[in-house]
């Protein structure tokens, strides 16, 4: 009898290797492992060979030096290794490795392999017999891609510097030498020394909330006892205050922001309760949030125990908190059950987007969730109209590519639509029971698309192949486009918005439209539904009636600025420039720069703005905009 994983390995094994394995087993002799031969189930975005020697625990002791923009110290790694294995391979990128030591501080031999522009360099360490604990002495470089160092002027308070890390997908290797693959889970602990005036927080239990004084500042200690993939190890250091939201939740932010953040996130405890009612207990202890400075490249990042969030969701009316529901949902889908490789990214984001909508339905009602789903479907359909067919597939091929290339809207919204289709096929009650069992049975482990397909078949389709065929599982997972059986989405409140849009385009004055009770979602649907080309007088009328150019709602402003670019509505250009230079969220930056780059005049404007804005963007956002504007080829002009 073979296990699920063993069966997969044998099916995909080359014939010569399979014969050798069987012959050796028959003779009672196991061949010596070859650390240079690729593993049968190797993560193509990692140099690691966890089948031979695997990191299971990490201890960090780092000092944050804001003058040199370096994190320096040690990473102590605890290992599991096969008998006879003499080498450990770690992932690194742009790290300065000073020394590797073993027991009693004895130096170990190591080499750094050839550099790859995306993957970095393998750190290969020679292991003495029986050694299962090593120490890497190292420092990050000032421009480490995962670490953003901010000057005081780039923060809300303007008095103290700030740093934060962003490891997803494969950037953790730029600040920690470890096996940087989502399938290699590790526990960790850390001691982070920072300047006296600053506070350190991490994606872990904080053991010293006030810090411990040292000669060089204060040291903060952390512990994560649940094994997590390396991309979820996260650090932030800044002038931070904390406000309690509930019995097991709270928010960190800069002092000038923390009150607004606490107001915005008042429903977090209700979201946790709704999530637990749906899919089982929250397994991470606390759920806190950290509102970062505006350069954070994503809406949120689901770091365990401490979601990192963009300040662009602080609208003042709690209208953008579906993002919080999304990051909370990751506590089950992604953090608890994780994509084994980045090719399986939809297993994180599709599940989480589906779960997000379910939380919002429980807390705010079915019609609210229906509007969110319909906006998400609009985003997906727009992306499918532009993406090449290969990138419309859930199980996307990322061979030879940066895994960030696969982080489009497709794994989020097409993945969620697939799960909605499964729910429609088998019934919500059965599907909820399945998901609850799924998160429990596979907790703290990796998941592949093939394995999930097998789990799904076992639960629902083993005796119902015709039902599986009608659902079109293979089409959903392995073919481009949106299958014809994608669930239809209807939001009743949007029907009234569409009537208003038709009335406006027929000439109705904007002030006569019934907008008084509209939510952010209705405004977005209205703006998206208008003609792509509007005469200047109609743009002016909209702006005068509703103050769209001056709105503080980032989502509405973003939609309006896209219209302004397309229609060359110059009164909005100062707001466009302020928006592009005051925040670094890639979701907003990428479409706006693309719209600008579509014309010669816009491209010149984009390059002028980007020259000023680029130093304040995180590397994730900068690399995206570099490609849009051919920044390197243009010599930064």
C-alpha positions in Angstrom: 0.0 0.0 0.0 1.3 3.5 -0.8 0.3 6.8 0.6 -1.3 9.6 -1.5 2.0 11.3 -1.9 3.9 8.1 -2.6 1.5 7.1 -5.3 1.9 10.5 -7.0 5.7 10.2 -6.9 5.6 6.7 -8.4 3.3 7.7 -11.2 5.5 10.6 -12.2 8.8 8.9 -11.7 11.1 8.4 -14.8 11.1 4.8 -15.9 14.8 4.3 -15.1 14.5 5.7 -11.6 11.4 3.6 -11.0 13.3 0.4 -12.0 16.2 1.3 -9.8 13.9 2.0 -6.8 12.1 -1.3 -7.1 15.3 -3.2 -7.6 17.0 -1.6 -4.6 14.0 -2.3 -2.5 14.0 -5.9 -3.5 17.7 -6.2 -2.4 17.1 -4.3 0.8 19.5 -1.6 -0.3 18.6 2.1 -0.6 20.6 4.2 -3.1 22.6 7.1 -1.7 20.6 10.4 -2.1 21.9 12.7 -4.8 21.6 16.3 -3.6 22.2 17.6 -7.2 19.4 15.6 -8.8 16.0 17.4 -8.8 13.4 16.0 -6.5 10.4 14.5 -8.2 8.0 17.0 -6.6 10.5 20.0 -6.4 9.2 23.5 -6.1 10.5 25.2 -9.2 10.9 28.5 -7.3 13.2 27.1 -4.6 16.7 25.6 -4.6 15.9 23.6 -1.5 15.8 19.8 -1.3 13.5 19.3 1.7 13.2 15.6 0.8 16.9 15.3 1.9 17.4 18.0 4.6 14.6 20.2 5.8 14.3 23.3 8.0 11.8 22.8 10.7 12.5 25.8 13.1 14.1 29.2 12.8 15.5 31.5 15.4 16.3 35.0 14.4 18.5 37.4 16.3 18.6 40.7 14.3 19.5 44.3 14.7 17.7 46.9 12.7 20.1 49.6 11.6 18.3 52.5 10.0 21.5 54.4 9.2 22.9 51.6 7.0 19.5 50.1 6.1 20.5 46.7 7.1 19.2 43.9 9.3 22.2 42.0 10.6 22.7 39.1 13.0 22.0 35.3 12.9 19.5 32.8 11.7 19.7 29.6 13.6 18.1 26.7 11.8 16.9 23.3 13.2 16.8 20.5 10.7 15.4 17.1 9.8 17.8 15.2 7.5 17.9 11.8 5.9 20.6 9.4 6.8 23.7 9.9 4.7 22.8 13.4 3.6 25.7 15.7 3.9 24.3 18.9 2.5 21.7 21.5 3.3 20.5 23.8 0.6 18.9 27.2 1.5 17.4 30.0 -0.6 19.1 33.4 -0.6 19.0 36.5 -2.7 21.3 39.5 -2.2 22.3 38.5 1.3 25.8 39.0 2.7 26.8 35.7 4.3 29.6 36.2 6.8 29.9 32.7 8.3 28.0 29.4 8.9 28.7 27.6 12.2 27.7 24.4 13.8 28.0 22.9 17.3 30.3 24.9 19.7 30.6 27.6 17.1 32.7 25.5 14.7 32.8 26.9 11.2 31.1 24.9 8.5 31.9 24.8 4.8 29.5 26.5 2.5 29.3 27.8 -1.1 27.0 30.2 -2.8 25.8 29.0 -6.3 25.3 31.0 -9.4 22.9 33.9 -9.2 19.5 33.8 -10.9 17.7 37.2 -11.3 14.5 35.8 -9.8 15.5 32.9 -7.6 18.7 34.4 -6.1 21.5 32.1 -5.1 21.5 28.7 -3.4 23.5 28.5 -0.2 24.9 25.0 0.1 26.2 24.0 3.5 28.2 20.9 4.2 26.8 19.1 7.2 28.9 17.0 9.6 27.3 13.7 10.7 24.4 14.1 13.1 24.4 17.9 13.0 20.8 19.2 13.1 21.3 22.8 14.2 23.3 25.4 12.3 23.8 29.1 12.5 24.0 31.5 9.5 25.7 34.8 10.3 24.6 37.4 7.8 23.3 40.8 6.9 20.7 42.1 4.4 21.6 44.7 1.8 20.1 48.2 1.8 17.9 47.4 -1.2 16.7 43.9 -0.1 13.5 43.5 -2.1 11.4 42.3 0.8 12.4 45.1 3.2 11.3 48.7 2.7 13.1 51.3 4.8 11.1 54.6 5.0 12.3 58.0 5.9 10.3 60.0 8.5 8.8 62.1 5.7 7.3 59.0 4.2 5.3 58.2 7.4 2.1 59.6 8.8 3.9 61.2 11.8 6.9 62.5 10.0 9.2 62.2 13.0 10.5 58.6 13.0 11.7 56.1 10.3 9.8 52.9 9.6 10.5 49.5 8.1 8.4 46.6 7.0 8.9 43.3 5.2 6.8 41.7 2.5 7.8 38.2 1.7 5.2 36.9 -0.7 5.9 35.2 -3.0 9.6 34.5 -2.9 11.1 37.6 -1.2 11.7 36.2 2.3 15.0 34.9 1.0 16.1 38.5 0.6 16.1 38.9 4.4 16.2 35.4 5.9 18.4 32.5 4.7 16.0 29.6 4.8 14.1 27.2 2.5 11.8 29.7 0.9 8.9 27.6 -0.4 5.3 27.6 0.6 5.4 23.9 1.1 8.2 24.0 3.7 6.5 25.0 7.0 8.6 26.2 9.9 8.0 27.4 13.4 10.0 30.4 14.5 11.1 32.7 17.3 12.9 36.0 17.1 14.7 38.7 19.0 14.7 42.0 17.1 16.7 45.0 18.4 15.5 48.4 17.4 16.1 52.1 18.3 14.6 53.2 21.7 11.8 55.3 20.2 10.4 52.5 18.0 8.4 49.3 18.4 8.8 46.0 16.6 5.9 43.8 15.7 5.9 40.4 13.9 3.6 37.7 12.6 3.9 35.9 15.9 3.1 36.0 19.6 4.7 39.1 21.1 6.5 38.0 24.3 7.8 41.5 25.4 5.2 44.1 24.6 7.3 46.9 26.1 10.6 45.6 24.8 13.7 45.0 26.9 16.3 47.8 27.2 19.8 47.1 25.8 22.9 49.2 25.2 21.8 49.7 21.6 18.1 50.2 22.0 15.3 47.8 22.8 14.9 44.2 22.0 11.5 42.7 21.2 11.0 38.9 21.4 8.5 36.8 19.5 7.4 33.2 19.2 5.3 31.4 16.5 4.6 27.8 17.7 2.4 26.8 14.7 4.4 25.9 11.6 4.0 28.4 8.8 5.4 28.9 5.3 8.3 31.3 5.1 6.5 33.9 3.1 4.3 34.6 6.2 7.3 35.5 8.4 6.9 39.3 8.7 8.4 42.2 10.6 7.6 45.9 11.0 9.3 48.5 13.1 8.0 52.0 13.7 6.4 54.6 16.0 3.4 52.4 16.8 0.4 52.6 19.2 -2.1 49.8 19.9 -5.8 49.9 20.4 -8.0 47.0 21.5 -10.9 46.0 19.3 -12.2 43.1 21.3 -11.2 40.2 23.5 -8.7 38.8 20.9 -8.2 41.5 18.4 -6.7 45.0 18.2 -4.9 47.3 15.8 -1.4 48.8 15.6 -0.8 52.1 13.7 1.1 55.3 13.9 -0.3 57.6 16.7 -2.0 60.0 14.2 -3.7 57.1 12.5 -4.6 54.6 15.2 -7.9 56.2 16.3 -9.3 56.2 12.7 -8.1 52.6 12.3 -9.8 51.4 15.5 -13.0 53.1 14.3 -12.8 51.5 10.8 -12.1 48.0 12.2 -14.9 48.0 14.8 -16.6 44.9 13.3 -13.5 42.7 13.4 -14.7 40.6 16.3 -18.1 40.0 14.5 -16.1 38.9 11.5 -14.1 36.4 13.6 -17.3 35.0 15.1 -18.9 34.6 11.7 -15.9 32.9 10.2 -15.7 30.4 13.1 -19.4 29.7 12.8 -18.9 28.8 9.1 -15.6 26.8 9.1 -14.3 26.0 12.5 -12.2 27.5 15.3 -9.7 30.3 14.7 -6.4 28.5 15.4 -3.9 31.4 15.8 -4.7 32.9 19.2 -5.0 36.6 18.5 -6.1 38.5 15.3 -4.5 41.9 15.2 -4.0 44.3 12.4 -1.1 46.7 11.5 -1.9 49.8 9.4 1.3 50.5 7.5 2.5 53.6 5.8 1.0 54.3 2.3 3.9 52.6 0.4 2.7 49.1 1.3 2.2 47.5 -2.1 -0.9 45.4 -1.3 -4.3 46.0 0.2 -3.5 43.5 2.9 -1.2 40.7 3.8 -2.4 37.8 5.8 0.5 37.4 8.2 -0.6 35.1 11.0 -1.8 36.9 14.1 -1.0 40.3 12.5 -2.6 41.3 9.2 -0.6 44.0 7.4 -3.0 46.5 5.9 -2.9 49.6 3.6 -4.2 52.9 4.9 -6.1 53.3 1.7 -8.9 51.2 3.2 -9.5 53.9 5.9 -12.5 55.5 4.2 -14.1 56.7 7.5 -17.3 54.9 6.9 -16.2 51.2 7.1 -17.1 50.8 3.5 -13.9 49.0 2.5 -13.5 46.5 5.3 -14.2 43.5 3.0 -10.4 43.6 2.7 -10.2 42.8 6.4 -12.7 39.9 5.9 -10.4 38.6 3.1 -7.3 38.7 5.2 -9.1 37.1 8.2 -10.3 34.3 5.9 -6.7 33.6 5.1 -6.4 32.3 8.6 -8.1 29.2 7.3 -7.3 29.2 3.6 -3.7 30.0 3.0 -2.3 30.1 6.5 -3.9 26.9 7.7 -4.0 25.0 4.4 -1.4 26.4 2.1 -0.7 26.1 -1.6 2.2 23.7 -2.0 3.7 25.7 -4.8 2.9 29.1 -6.4 1.4 27.2 -9.3 -1.4 26.3 -6.8 -1.9 29.9 -5.7 -5.6 29.7 -6.5 -6.0 27.3 -3.5 -5.1 30.2 -1.3 -6.8 33.1 -3.0 -9.8 31.4 -4.6 -10.8 29.8 -1.3 -10.2 33.1 0.6 -12.2 35.2 -1.8 -15.1 32.7 -1.6 -14.8 32.7 2.2 -14.6 36.6 2.3 -17.9 36.8 0.5 -19.5 34.4 3.0 -18.2 36.4 6.0 -19.6 39.6 4.5 -22.9 37.9 3.8 -23.1 36.8 7.5 -22.1 40.2 8.9 -23.7 42.7 6.5 -26.4 40.6 4.6 -26.8 38.8 1.3 -27.4 41.9 -0.8 -24.1 43.5 0.4 -22.2 40.3 -0.5 -24.0 40.2 -3.8 -22.7 43.6 -4.8 -19.1 42.6 -3.8 -19.4 39.4 -5.9 -20.6 41.3 -8.9 -17.8 43.8 -8.7 -15.4 41.0 -8.5 -16.9 39.3 -11.5 -16.5 42.6 -13.4 -12.8 42.7 -12.5 -12.4 39.1 -13.6 -14.1 39.6 -17.0 -12.0 42.7 -17.7 -8.8 40.8 -16.9 -9.8 37.8 -19.1 -10.3 40.1 -22.0 -6.6 41.1 -21.8 -4.7 38.2 -20.4 -3.2 35.5 -22.6 -5.0 32.2 -22.5 -2.2 30.5 -20.5 -2.7 33.0 -17.7 -6.4 32.5 -17.5 -5.9 29.0 -16.1 -6.3 28.3 -12.4 -3.4 25.7 -12.3 -1.2 28.2 -14.1 2.2 27.3 -15.6 4.9 29.4 -14.0 8.0 27.5 -15.3 10.8 30.0 -15.9 8.7 32.9 -14.6 8.5 35.0 -11.5 5.6 33.6 -9.4 4.4 37.2 -9.1 3.3 36.8 -12.8 0.6 34.4 -11.6 -0.8 36.9 -9.1 -3.6 38.3 -11.3 -7.3 38.5 -10.4 -7.8 35.1 -12.0 -6.8 32.9 -8.9 -9.0 35.1 -6.7 -12.2 35.6 -8.7 -12.2 32.6 -11.0 -11.2 30.4 -8.0 -14.1 31.8 -6.0 -16.5 31.3 -8.9 -15.4 27.7 -9.2 -16.2 27.1 -5.5 -19.5 28.9 -6.0 -20.2 26.5 -8.8 -19.4 23.5 -6.6 -21.7 24.9 -3.9 -24.5 25.2 -6.5 -23.9 21.6 -7.6 -23.8 19.9 -4.3 -25.7 22.3 -2.1 -24.5 24.9 0.4 -25.1 22.7 3.5 -23.0 19.8 2.1 -20.3 22.2 0.8 -20.0 24.0 4.1 -19.6 20.7 5.9 -16.9 19.7 3.3 -15.0 22.9 3.8 -15.1 22.7 7.6 -13.7 19.2 7.4 -11.2 20.2 4.7 -9.6 22.9 7.0 -9.6 20.6 10.0 -8.2 17.5 8.2 -5.5 19.3 6.2 -4.5 21.9 8.9 -0.9 23.1 8.9 -0.1 21.3 5.7 0.4 22.0 2.0 -2.1 21.3 -0.8 -1.7 20.8 -4.5 -4.4 21.2 -7.2 -4.2 17.5 -8.0 -4.7 16.5 -4.4 -7.6 18.9 -3.9 -9.2 17.5 -7.0 -8.9 14.0 -5.5 -10.3 15.2 -2.1 -13.2 16.9 -3.9 -13.9 13.8 -6.0 -13.9 11.6 -2.9 -16.3 13.8 -1.1 -18.9 14.3 -3.9 -18.3 12.6 -7.2 -16.9 9.1 -6.5 -20.4 7.7 -7.3 -21.6 10.6 -9.4 -19.3 11.0 -12.5 -22.2 12.6 -14.4 -22.5 15.3 -11.8 -18.7 15.9 -12.0 -18.9 16.1 -15.8 -21.8 18.6 -15.6 -19.8 20.7 -13.2 -16.8 20.7 -15.6 -14.1 20.4 -13.0 -11.3 20.0 -15.6 -12.5 23.0 -17.5 -12.5 25.1 -14.4 -9.0 24.1 -13.3 -7.0 23.5 -16.5 -8.6 25.6 -19.3 -8.7 29.3 -20.0 -11.7 31.6 -19.7 -14.8 31.5 -17.5 -16.9 28.3 -18.0 -20.4 28.7 -19.1 -21.8 27.3 -15.8 -20.3 30.1 -13.7 -23.0 31.1 -11.3 -25.0 34.1 -12.4 -24.7 37.1 -10.2 -27.5 39.6 -9.5 -27.5 42.4 -7.0 -30.8 44.2 -6.8 -29.4 47.5 -5.7 -27.2 47.5 -8.8 -30.3 47.4 -11.0 -31.3 50.8 -9.6 -27.8 52.1 -10.1 -27.9 51.0 -13.7 -31.1 53.0 -14.1 -29.4 56.1 -12.8 -26.5 55.5 -15.2 -28.9 55.3 -18.2 -30.6 58.4 -17.0 -27.4 60.4 -16.8 -26.2 59.3 -20.2 -29.7 60.4 -21.6 -28.9 63.9 -20.3 -30.3 63.9 -16.7 -28.5 66.4 -14.5 -26.3 64.6 -12.0 -28.0 66.3 -9.0 -31.3 64.6 -9.9 -29.8 61.1 -9.6 -30.9 59.1 -6.5 -27.4 58.8 -5.0 -28.0 59.9 -1.4 -27.9 56.4 0.1 -25.3 54.9 -2.2 -22.5 52.8 -0.8 -19.0 52.6 -2.2 -20.0 49.6 -4.2 -22.9 51.4 -5.9 -20.6 54.3 -6.8 -18.1 51.9 -8.3 -20.8 50.1 -10.3 -22.1 53.5 -11.5 -18.7 54.8 -12.6 -17.8 51.5 -14.3 -21.1 51.4 -16.1 -20.8 54.8 -17.8 -19.5 55.1 -21.4 -15.8 55.0 -21.8 -15.9 58.4 -23.5 -17.7 61.3 -22.0 -17.6 64.9 -23.2 -15.8 67.3 -20.9 -19.0 69.1 -19.9 -20.5 65.8 -18.6 -17.3 65.0 -16.7 -17.4 68.4 -15.2 -21.1 68.0 -14.2 -20.4 64.8 -12.4 -17.4 66.2 -10.6 -19.2 69.4 -9.6 -22.2 67.5 -8.3 -20.4 64.8 -6.3 -16.8 66.1 -5.7 -15.3 63.0 -7.2 -11.8 64.5 -7.7 -11.6 65.4 -4.0 -13.1 62.2 -2.6 -11.1 60.5 0.2 -12.5 57.1 -0.7 -9.6 55.5 -2.5 -11.7 53.0 -4.5 -14.0 55.6 -5.8 -11.1 58.0 -6.5 -9.3 55.3 -8.4 -12.3 54.5 -10.6 -12.8 58.3 -11.3 -9.1 58.9 -12.1 -9.2 56.1 -14.7 -12.2 57.8 -16.3 -10.3 61.1 -16.1 -7.3 59.7 -17.9 -9.4 58.1 -20.7 -11.3 61.4 -21.2 -8.3 63.7 -20.7 -10.2 65.5 -18.0 -7.4 67.9 -16.9 -9.1 69.2 -13.7 -8.4 65.8 -12.2 -4.7 65.7 -13.1 -3.5 67.3 -9.9 -5.4 64.7 -7.9 -4.0 62.0 -10.1 -0.5 63.1 -9.4 -1.2 63.3 -5.6 -2.6 59.8 -5.7 0.3 58.3 -7.5 2.9 60.0 -5.3 1.2 59.5 -2.0 0.5 55.7 -1.9 2.1 52.6 -3.4 -0.7 50.0 -3.6 -0.1 48.0 -6.8 -3.8 47.4 -7.4 -4.1 51.2 -8.0 -0.8 51.9 -9.6 -0.7 49.3 -12.3 -4.0 50.3 -14.1 -3.4 54.0 -13.7 0.1 53.9 -15.2 -1.2 51.6 -18.0 -3.9 54.1 -18.8 -1.4 56.9 -18.9 1.1 54.9 -21.0 -1.5 54.3 -23.7 -0.9 57.7 -25.2 2.3 59.7 -25.9 1.1 62.7 -23.8 0.1 60.4 -20.9 3.3 58.4 -21.1 5.3 61.6 -20.7 3.2 62.5 -17.7 3.6 59.1 -16.2 7.3 59.1 -16.5 7.5 62.6 -14.9 5.3 61.5 -12.0 7.1 58.1 -11.6 10.5 59.7 -11.4 9.3 61.5 -8.2 7.2 58.6 -6.9 9.4 55.6 -7.5 11.8 56.0 -4.5 8.7 55.7 -2.2 7.3 52.5 -3.8 8.1 49.1 -2.5 10.1 46.9 -4.8 7.0 44.8 -5.7 5.2 47.9 -7.0 8.3 49.4 -8.6 9.1 46.3 -10.6 5.5 46.3 -12.0 5.6 50.0 -13.1 9.2 49.6 -14.4 7.9 47.1 -16.9 4.9 49.3 -17.9 7.1 52.3 -18.6 10.2 50.5 -19.8 11.9 52.3 -17.0 15.3 50.5 -17.2 15.4 50.6 -21.0 14.5 54.3 -20.9 17.4 54.9 -18.5 14.9 56.0 -15.8 13.5 58.8 -18.0 
